[in-house]
Amino acid sequence: MSVTVRRADARDLDALAGLFDAYRQFYKQPGDVAAARAFLAERIAHDESVVLICEHAGAAIGFVQLYPLFSSVRLGRSWLLNDLYVTSQARRLGAARALLDAACAFARKRGALGLELETGRDNVAAQALYRSAGWDLGENLHFHIDLAGDLLRVPA
């Protein structure tokens, strides 16, 4: 039996919340299914992201979350593939590749210039997946500044 991928909606929040919580725990965040559900509910309700859900044998086994980006230089839209997760039990079913392919098809259908993602330098399994799916390292450097700590400080 193969995997299927479709766009998620509010009816999928209960299944997605558990997956999203497990994804966050993979990145060393504390488990909080209620907060995960609320975060996803807000993104979906306000059309701030697109979530694609992967199912196998009637069960949700993975998801990808896309956020819209715009390029001033190229005068068009791109998408940030921010989150990709497949349960450990469902790995090797082709779910991650199906989610990547579905994300590309979604963006292509909407005339996007492309998709972007980032992964950890030590996440060699994900890097191999992305390369096998046709993704390349970009020519530009990706810089980051963490402002989350600023939210905890009280202004003087």
Helices and strands as residue ranges (DSSP letters): E 4-7, G 10-12, H 13-26, H 33-45, E 50-56, E 59-71, E 76-86, G 88-90, H 95-109, E 115-116, H 124-132, H 148-152
